[in-house]
Amino acid sequence: MTSKEKRLQAIRENPRGVSDRELIGVLMSYDFKVRRAKGSHTVVTHPDLPGFRLTVPRSRRLQRAWVISALNAIDQILEGDK
């Protein structure tokens, strides 16, 4: 298991205690594009997921809904690789 997979597994096991930096780091390792927005949010997109756009607030602890949305997007990318 690679470190990328270990980080993803740790987030899956505990989606409540994830920071914005940790989540964005994992998303970037799966080729998501990150665009810093004005203010306190970061916008994440992926070229293989048209119409997908996740706005992540800058926070030490993200709400579970943002983390679950990101995990669902990663799952879609992983399914497309198979």
Buried (B, 14 or more C-beta within 10 A) or exposed (E): EEEEEEBBEBBEEEBEEBEBEBBBEBBEBBEBEEEEEEEEBBEBBBEEBEEBEBEBEBBEEBEEEBBEBBBEBBEEBEEEEE
